[in-house]
């Protein structure tokens, strides 16, 4: 997940905020880019695109390693971007920017961005040999004192952050519950 925010005792205005990423469902956050931007995930998170939504721009920045590094792509004209979109399932590496040219707010401009060529290798998933593929097993309880969430400890496959590959269609998650947990008082709301 991504969020716009700041570190401090009070919430700063949007224009004074930065972009933060969580890889553990919001338990921990890391700043991945200065300044607030509009964003969209593509290809199940293997492509992350940010665009300035505070002023007109002629480029986007993108990351294929969940914000560890960034590259710039110029789309050739200056726009005040109003929206960035991809398919609802985030399985595509194609995006659409909607915006207006400065001084011409009566006409909407659509720009198609295709990041399919940046990564040619499809990510490999091996259920039988999980230590030799492009995915890692991850649990939402990782890093927490409690190992169970909602009465179960479950593992999921997610692409290793710095693997240079594309996911393609959604990864079929095995429905294996690692174990059911005995409820404790912390599992109940009073």
N, C-alpha and C positions, 0 to 999 in steps of 0.2 A: 504494500500500500504506500501511497505517497500522500503528503499533506503539506500545506503552506502554514508556516508558523515561525515562532521564535523561541529562544531560550531566555528565560527571565521570570520575574515575579508577576508580570502582567502581559496580556496579549497585545502585541504591537499592531499597528495598522498593516493592511495587506501590502502596501508599497514598501514597508520596512521589514518584511518577512523573507524567509528563505524556504528552500525545498528540503523536506526530510523524507527519508525512506525507512520503512520497517520491513524486516524479513521474518518477523515472528509474531505477526498478528497484533502489533501495537505494544508489545511488552518493552521493547527497546527501539530507539529511533537514532538515525544518523543523518547529519546534514550532508546532502549530496550536491547541492548547488546554491550559490548565493543568489539572492533576489527571487521574488515570487514570479512564477511562470505558470502558464497553462500546460498540462501534460496529457499524455495518452500512452498506454501500454500497447504493444503489439506482440504477436506470436507468443502468447502465454508468458509475457514478461521478458523475452529475449531481446526485444527492442523497446527502448524508452525514448520518447520524443518530447522535448520541451520547447515552448515558443513564448516569446515575450508577449504578454497581453496588456502591458501598461502603456506601450507606445508603438508606433509603426516600426516594422522590421522587415528585413529581406532574407532572413535565414531562420532555421531551426537548429537546435543542437540535439544530438542523439547519443545514446549509450547502448552498447551491447553487453555490458557487464554490470548492469544495475547501478550505474552511477559512479563506478570506480574511475572511469575515464570518459571523456566527452569528445565528440567530433562535431564540426559545424558543416551544415549543408545549406548553401544559398539557393533559393528558389527563383531568383532573377528579377523580382519586382518588390517594391516596398508596399506592405499592407499593414493595416491595423487589424490584426487577427482577432476574430470573435469566437471561433470554435475550432477545435481539432478533434477529428473523429476517425474511428476505424470500425470494423464489424463488432457487433455487441459481445461476441464471445472472446474478443482479443486474440483470435487465432491468425489474423492476417498480418503481413508486414507492409501493408498499404494503408496510407492515411489520407485524409482530406482536410485541407485548411479552408475555412470560410472567413472572409474578411472584406474590407473595403479599402480602396486606395485613398490616401490622404487627400482631402478636399473634394472627393467624389463619393460621398456617403449614400447616394441614391442607387448605386449599383453594387451588388454583391459579387465578389470574385471568388472562384473556387480553384484551388490548386491541389493537384493529385501528387502525392509523394509515394514513391515505391522503393522500399528498402530491401527488396527481394535479392538484389545482386550483392549485397554486402557480406552475406554468409552463404556459401554454397553447400556446406556439409550439414546433413540432417543429424540431429542429436540421436544418440543410441541409448536405448533403455534395455537393460538386461535384468530381469527379475531373478534369474538363476545365478548370475555373477555380478552383484551390485557394486563391487569395488572396481570394476573395469568398464564403466559406462560414463555417460555424461550427466547423470542425475545422482542426487544424494538423498538418503532417507532422512526425513525431518519430522519432528513431532511438535505440535503447537505447545506442548508442555516443556520443550527444551529451554533450559536456562531458568526455569522456575523451581521453587522448592517442591511444589506438588507435581507429581508425574502424571496425574490423571485429570482430564477435563471432561465434564459431563458424564462421569462414571466410566470412562474408558481411556486407555492409553493406545493411541493409533499413530501409525507412521504413514507419511505421504512421500511421494517422489517429487522433487523439484530440481530444476536444472541447476547444475553447479554454476555459481555466479560468473566465473571467468572463463567458462567453456565457450569457444567460438563456434557455435552451431545454432541451427534453427530448430524449433520444436515441431512446427507444422500443425497437424490436427492435434486436438487435445490428447494428453497422455492418459490412457486408461489407468485409473488408480485401482490397485488391488483392494478388495473389500475386506482385507484381513484386519481384524481387531487384535492388536497385540495381546491385550488382556482386559477383562472387565475389572473394575475396581470396587472395593467395598466403600460404601458411602461413609463420609465423616461429617461432623457438625458443620464444617465449612461448605459443604455441598447444599446446605439448606438456607433459605432466606427467612429471616425472622420478622 
